[in-house]
Amino acid sequence: MSRSKQKPKQKSEQPPAPGGLTAGGGGSLFQRARNGFLAWYQAKNPVLRFVVVFGLMMVAYYCATLTVPFKHHFFPAYLRFNAQLANTILNWIGQHTVVTGASVISSLFAVDVRRGCDAVEPSALFIAAVIAFPGPLMKKVPGLLIGTFVLLAVNLIRIVSLFLFGVYSPRLFHVMHADVWQVLFILLAVVFWALWIQWATRRPSPAPHVPA
């Protein structure tokens, strides 16, 4: 009498746990969330890096402005330097001015070069934005040098123009000083930064193909 072979019982597959979680402890829902976060971080990484670096640099700048060397040595000397340059330009155009400290004085009008008339903060904004933007260092150096120089030169034009407004159109002096030039300087810093980005990210045009 032959024995019939019994087929081995097949193990029934365990149904997946509700919510897409597998029974092994490492759930696919968690993995999808983790992968989604990593994908979002990689996509946003340049923006986050720019914001963090820019913010840290501006915090460092404002902390530096509170130090004794900046407030009592660098900044007063810088203001006097601007006053002397403005005085030289004004004398070239026949205003007969003299410098006393950080003040440019004539028999008709006088301006004091103070905090807010120095272009230091817009220059710091521009410098921080250029450094924080991802790109090669060799592209940043000329942008930093040229942009900062232009901002400081425009600030010198501001001082001279404010003195001339005070002499020839006193009614417009306050408007130009408090409203026009303050806003214009921030816009200039943003425009210079945008122009630098356009230059720094521009790809060189391919060389023309010359048939042999």
Order of alpha helices (4+ residues) and beta strands (2+ residues): alpha-alpha-beta-beta-beta-alpha-alpha-alpha
